[in-house]
Amino acid sequence: MDLIDVIKKRRSTRRFKPDNVPDDLIKKIIEAAVWAPSACNMQGWRFIIVDDSKLKEKMVDNGGAVIIKSAPVGILVAYDERTGNTEYQDHIQSAAAAIQNLLLAATHYGLGSCWVCQLPLKSRVRKIFGMPKNFSPIAYILLGYSEREPKEVGRIHPFENLIGRNRFNHSSPQQASHSGSFFYRFSRKAYYLLPLFIKKGFLNKFIDKKFVKKFDN
């Protein structure tokens, strides 16, 4: 496939075969990620390969998306957050560029992947993985062989509606009714403060059943 074909074929995969992904293939995918651009060429990303089921369980128990347990391997992407450009958070932009390379490389090599941002509090993620305070966990990438061929997901907006010239003249995208509300943000923060035994005992299962959006892929 050429580059444009890979870009258009990439899908978020949430159902994986139990087959292990060869270590050399994982490293090839991460190598593609480190060729991404980074602010001031800092290259401050770090990648943690996660194939320990107990660590995945800890991530989910502490508030991470339940699908973290569905993939045979994950890659936790972190970036050195010591930046003077706090207005535009260039550490997040730099990490995101690497993540996109990673996803495209996974597609190129015939693997499914999914970019996951529903993670525990950053302080908790740092503790789980022994991460220094100056590194910020950015995202967790599911990786594995897809259980089935992912369905094509069309683009929501007509292409021409996304382009402006010299000024912003676009309509605002429709936002999920709850995602920007004060109650939603408050509830999310309150959840993180609850004791682990409450979340692990029953709350996580209830939230996953009632509130987590389900996808075809």
DRENDO-1510 file (C-alpha; in Angstrom, 1 decimal, always signed):
<recs>
REC; n; res; u; v; w
REC; 1; MET; +0.0; +0.0; +0.0 .
REC; 2; ASP; +1.1; +3.5; -0.6 .
REC; 3; LEU; +1.0; +6.2; +2.1 .
REC; 4; ILE; -2.5; +7.5; +1.3 .
REC; 5; ASP; -3.9; +3.9; +1.2 .
REC; 6; VAL; -2.5; +3.3; +4.6 .
REC; 7; ILE; -3.9; +6.5; +6.0 .
REC; 8; LYS; -7.4; +5.7; +4.7 .
REC; 9; LYS; -7.3; +2.0; +5.8 .
REC; 10; ARG; -6.3; +2.8; +9.4 .
REC; 11; ARG; -9.2; +2.0; +11.8 .
REC; 12; SER; -9.5; +1.8; +15.6 .
REC; 13; THR; -9.6; -1.8; +16.5 .
REC; 14; ARG; -11.1; -3.0; +19.8 .
REC; 15; ARG; -11.4; -6.7; +19.2 .
REC; 16; PHE; -8.2; -8.7; +19.0 .
REC; 17; LYS; -7.1; -12.3; +18.5 .
REC; 18; PRO; -5.1; -13.7; +21.5 .
REC; 19; ASP; -2.0; -14.2; +19.3 .
REC; 20; ASN; +1.1; -12.5; +20.6 .
REC; 21; VAL; +2.8; -9.8; +18.5 .
REC; 22; PRO; +6.5; -10.6; +17.8 .
REC; 23; ASP; +8.8; -8.3; +19.7 .
REC; 24; ASP; +10.8; -7.3; +16.6 .
REC; 25; LEU; +7.6; -6.1; +14.9 .
REC; 26; ILE; +6.6; -4.0; +17.9 .
REC; 27; LYS; +10.0; -2.4; +17.8 .
REC; 28; LYS; +9.7; -1.7; +14.1 .
REC; 29; ILE; +6.4; +0.1; +14.8 .
REC; 30; ILE; +8.0; +2.2; +17.6 .
REC; 31; GLU; +10.9; +3.0; +15.3 .
REC; 32; ALA; +8.5; +4.6; +12.9 .
REC; 33; ALA; +7.1; +6.6; +15.7 .
REC; 34; VAL; +10.4; +8.2; +16.7 .
REC; 35; TRP; +10.8; +9.6; +13.2 .
REC; 36; ALA; +7.9; +12.0; +13.8 .
REC; 37; PRO; +8.5; +15.7; +14.2 .
REC; 38; SER; +8.9; +17.1; +17.7 .
REC; 39; ALA; +9.0; +20.6; +19.1 .
REC; 40; CYS; +12.5; +22.0; +18.9 .
REC; 41; ASN; +13.6; +18.5; +17.9 .
REC; 42; MET; +13.4; +17.5; +21.6 .
REC; 43; GLN; +12.4; +13.9; +20.8 .
REC; 44; GLY; +11.2; +13.7; +24.4 .
REC; 45; TRP; +9.0; +10.7; +23.9 .
REC; 46; ARG; +9.3; +7.4; +25.7 .
REC; 47; PHE; +7.4; +4.1; +24.9 .
REC; 48; ILE; +6.6; +1.4; +27.4 .
REC; 49; ILE; +5.6; -2.0; +26.0 .
REC; 50; VAL; +2.9; -3.5; +28.2 .
REC; 51; ASP; +2.3; -7.2; +27.9 .
REC; 52; ASP; +1.9; -8.0; +31.6 .
REC; 53; SER; -1.8; -8.8; +32.3 .
REC; 54; LYS; -1.5; -7.6; +35.9 .
REC; 55; LEU; -0.4; -4.2; +34.8 .
REC; 56; LYS; -3.3; -4.0; +32.4 .
REC; 57; GLU; -5.6; -5.0; +35.2 .
REC; 58; LYS; -4.2; -2.2; +37.4 .
REC; 59; MET; -4.8; +0.3; +34.7 .
REC; 60; VAL; -8.4; -0.7; +34.3 .
REC; 61; ASP; -9.1; -1.0; +38.1 .
REC; 62; ASN; -7.8; +2.6; +38.5 .
REC; 63; GLY; -10.1; +4.0; +35.8 .
REC; 64; GLY; -8.6; +3.0; +32.5 .
REC; 65; ALA; -10.8; +1.9; +29.6 .
REC; 66; VAL; -11.8; -1.7; +30.0 .
REC; 67; ILE; -10.7; -2.4; +26.4 .
REC; 68; ILE; -7.1; -2.1; +27.6 .
REC; 69; LYS; -7.4; -5.8; +28.6 .
REC; 70; SER; -8.6; -6.8; +25.2 .
REC; 71; ALA; -5.3; -6.4; +23.3 .
REC; 72; PRO; -2.4; -8.8; +23.8 .
REC; 73; VAL; +0.0; -5.8; +24.0 .
REC; 74; GLY; -0.2; -2.1; +24.6 .
REC; 75; ILE; +2.2; +0.8; +24.2 .
REC; 76; LEU; +2.1; +3.5; +26.8 .
REC; 77; VAL; +3.4; +6.8; +25.3 .
REC; 78; ALA; +4.9; +9.4; +27.6 .
REC; 79; TYR; +6.6; +12.7; +26.9 .
REC; 80; ASP; +8.9; +15.0; +28.8 .
REC; 81; GLU; +6.6; +17.8; +29.8 .
REC; 82; ARG; +9.3; +20.3; +30.7 .
REC; 83; THR; +8.4; +22.9; +28.0 .
REC; 84; GLY; +8.2; +26.7; +28.0 .
REC; 85; ASN; +5.3; +26.6; +25.5 .
REC; 86; THR; +2.5; +25.8; +28.0 .
REC; 87; GLU; +0.0; +27.8; +26.0 .
REC; 88; TYR; +0.1; +25.3; +23.1 .
REC; 89; GLN; +1.4; +22.3; +25.1 .
REC; 90; ASP; +3.9; +21.3; +22.5 .
REC; 91; HIS; +4.8; +18.1; +24.5 .
REC; 92; ILE; +1.3; +16.8; +23.7 .
REC; 93; GLN; +1.6; +17.8; +20.1 .
REC; 94; SER; +4.9; +16.1; +19.7 .
REC; 95; ALA; +3.7; +12.9; +21.4 .
REC; 96; ALA; +0.6; +12.9; +19.2 .
REC; 97; ALA; +2.7; +13.1; +16.0 .
REC; 98; ALA; +4.6; +10.0; +17.1 .
REC; 99; ILE; +1.4; +8.2; +18.0 .
REC; 100; GLN; +0.0; +8.8; +14.5 .
REC; 101; ASN; +3.2; +7.4; +13.0 .
REC; 102; LEU; +2.8; +4.4; +15.3 .
REC; 103; LEU; -0.8; +3.8; +14.2 .
REC; 104; LEU; +0.0; +4.0; +10.5 .
REC; 105; ALA; +3.0; +1.7; +10.9 .
REC; 106; ALA; +0.8; -0.8; +12.7 .
REC; 107; THR; -1.7; -0.7; +9.8 .
REC; 108; HIS; +1.2; -1.1; +7.3 .
REC; 109; TYR; +2.3; -4.3; +9.1 .
REC; 110; GLY; -1.2; -5.8; +9.2 .
REC; 111; LEU; -1.9; -5.0; +12.9 .
REC; 112; GLY; -4.9; -3.5; +14.5 .
REC; 113; SER; -4.5; -0.6; +16.9 .
REC; 114; CYS; -6.5; +1.8; +19.0 .
REC; 115; TRP; -5.6; +5.2; +20.6 .
REC; 116; VAL; -6.9; +5.2; +24.2 .
REC; 117; CYS; -7.0; +8.3; +26.3 .
REC; 118; GLN; -9.3; +7.1; +29.1 .
REC; 119; LEU; -6.6; +6.3; +31.6 .
REC; 120; PRO; -6.1; +6.6; +35.4 .
REC; 121; LEU; -4.9; +9.9; +36.9 .
REC; 122; LYS; -1.5; +10.7; +35.6 .
REC; 123; SER; +0.0; +10.5; +39.1 .
REC; 124; ARG; -1.3; +6.9; +39.3 .
REC; 125; VAL; +0.0; +5.9; +35.9 .
REC; 126; ARG; +3.4; +7.3; +36.9 .
REC; 127; LYS; +3.3; +5.2; +40.1 .
REC; 128; ILE; +2.2; +2.0; +38.3 .
REC; 129; PHE; +5.1; +2.2; +35.8 .
REC; 130; GLY; +7.7; +3.9; +37.9 .
REC; 131; MET; +7.7; +7.0; +35.7 .
REC; 132; PRO; +9.6; +10.2; +36.7 .
REC; 133; LYS; +7.4; +13.2; +37.5 .
REC; 134; ASN; +8.7; +15.2; +34.5 .
REC; 135; PHE; +7.2; +12.7; +32.1 .
REC; 136; SER; +3.5; +13.0; +31.2 .
REC; 137; PRO; +1.5; +9.9; +30.2 .
REC; 138; ILE; -0.2; +10.9; +27.0 .
REC; 139; ALA; -2.0; +7.9; +25.6 .
REC; 140; TYR; -2.1; +4.1; +25.6 .
REC; 141; ILE; -2.1; +2.3; +22.3 .
REC; 142; LEU; -3.8; -1.1; +21.9 .
REC; 143; LEU; -1.9; -3.4; +19.5 .
REC; 144; GLY; -2.6; -6.8; +18.1 .
REC; 145; TYR; -4.1; -8.8; +15.3 .
REC; 146; SER; -7.7; -7.8; +14.6 .
REC; 147; GLU; -10.3; -10.4; +15.3 .
REC; 148; ARG; -12.1; -9.4; +12.1 .
REC; 149; GLU; -11.7; -7.0; +9.3 .
REC; 150; PRO; -12.7; -3.5; +10.7 .
REC; 151; LYS; -15.6; -1.8; +9.1 .
REC; 152; GLU; -15.0; +1.3; +7.1 .
REC; 153; VAL; -15.9; +4.4; +9.0 .
REC; 154; GLY; -16.8; +7.3; +6.7 .
REC; 155; ARG; -15.9; +11.0; +7.4 .
REC; 156; ILE; -18.6; +13.0; +9.1 .
REC; 157; HIS; -18.2; +16.3; +7.3 .
REC; 158; PRO; -17.9; +17.0; +3.6 .
REC; 159; PHE; -14.3; +17.7; +2.8 .
REC; 160; GLU; -14.9; +21.2; +1.5 .
REC; 161; ASN; -16.7; +22.2; +4.7 .
REC; 162; LEU; -13.5; +21.7; +6.7 .
REC; 163; ILE; -11.4; +24.2; +4.7 .
REC; 164; GLY; -11.1; +28.0; +5.2 .
REC; 165; ARG; -8.9; +30.5; +3.6 .
REC; 166; ASN; -7.5; +33.4; +5.7 .
REC; 167; ARG; -10.3; +33.2; +8.3 .
REC; 168; PHE; -12.4; +30.8; +10.3 .
REC; 169; ASN; -15.7; +30.5; +8.5 .
REC; 170; HIS; -16.8; +27.0; +9.6 .
REC; 171; SER; -19.7; +25.8; +11.7 .
REC; 172; SER; -18.9; +24.3; +15.0 .
REC; 173; PRO; -19.0; +20.5; +15.3 .
REC; 174; GLN; -21.8; +19.0; +17.3 .
REC; 175; GLN; -20.5; +18.0; +20.7 .
REC; 176; ALA; -21.8; +15.2; +22.9 .
REC; 177; SER; -24.4; +16.7; +25.1 .
REC; 178; HIS; -22.7; +15.7; +28.4 .
REC; 179; SER; -19.0; +15.9; +27.6 .
REC; 180; GLY; -18.5; +19.6; +28.2 .
REC; 181; SER; -20.9; +20.0; +31.1 .
REC; 182; PHE; -19.8; +21.0; +34.6 .
REC; 183; PHE; -21.6; +17.9; +36.1 .
REC; 184; TYR; -19.7; +15.6; +33.8 .
REC; 185; ARG; -16.3; +17.1; +34.6 .
REC; 186; PHE; -17.1; +17.1; +38.3 .
REC; 187; SER; -18.2; +13.5; +38.2 .
REC; 188; ARG; -15.1; +12.4; +36.4 .
REC; 189; LYS; -12.8; +14.1; +39.0 .
REC; 190; ALA; -14.9; +12.7; +41.8 .
REC; 191; TYR; -14.5; +9.2; +40.4 .
REC; 192; TYR; -10.7; +9.4; +40.5 .
REC; 193; LEU; -10.8; +10.3; +44.2 .
REC; 194; LEU; -12.9; +7.2; +45.1 .
REC; 195; PRO; -11.1; +4.3; +46.9 .
REC; 196; LEU; -9.8; +1.6; +44.6 .
REC; 197; PHE; -12.0; -1.1; +46.2 .
REC; 198; ILE; -15.2; +0.8; +45.3 .
REC; 199; LYS; -14.1; +1.2; +41.7 .
REC; 200; LYS; -12.8; -2.3; +41.3 .
REC; 201; GLY; -15.7; -3.9; +43.3 .
REC; 202; PHE; -18.7; -2.7; +41.3 .
REC; 203; LEU; -18.4; +0.9; +40.0 .
REC; 204; ASN; -16.2; +0.2; +37.0 .
REC; 205; LYS; -18.5; -2.6; +35.7 .
REC; 206; PHE; -21.6; -0.4; +36.2 .
REC; 207; ILE; -19.9; +2.5; +34.3 .
REC; 208; ASP; -18.8; +0.3; +31.5 .
REC; 209; LYS; -22.3; -1.2; +31.1 .
REC; 210; LYS; -24.3; +2.0; +31.3 .
REC; 211; PHE; -22.1; +4.9; +30.1 .
REC; 212; VAL; -19.2; +3.7; +27.9 .
REC; 213; LYS; -19.9; +4.1; +24.2 .
REC; 214; LYS; -19.8; +0.8; +22.3 .
REC; 215; PHE; -18.3; +0.6; +18.7 .
REC; 216; ASP; -18.6; -1.8; +15.9 .
REC; 217; ASN; -14.9; -2.1; +15.4 .
</recs>
